[in-house]
Amino acid sequence: MSKKNKNSKDEYTCRREGEIIKIEIRDGTRKILYRTKFNAQDKNALIMLLGVLEKYSGFSVYALIQQKLKVGEWW
């Protein structure tokens, strides 16, 4: 899966192979800004990934979860 942000040239890819998840974040020149590979069942790795997503996305994961819970919709 690959997504592009409309306001930014950053791009990310995410691949899953069993319990292993590989993630890459690239800038507009295709230079890798962040790359990781982790086990989907590792809670510490997931927490670190949420921090990285906050850094590169510009929004708070905590605020997003609160908003989804208030509306009653969850992915």
Sequence and secondary structure as in RCSB ss.txt:
>XXXX:A:sequence
MSKKNKNSKDEYTCRREGEIIKIEIRDGTRKILYRTKFNAQDKNALIMLLGVLEKYSGFSVYALIQQKLKVGEWW
>XXXX:A:secstr
 EEE TTS  EEEEEEETTEEEEEEE TT  EEEEEEEETT HHHHHHHHHHHHHHHSS HHHHHHHHHHHT   
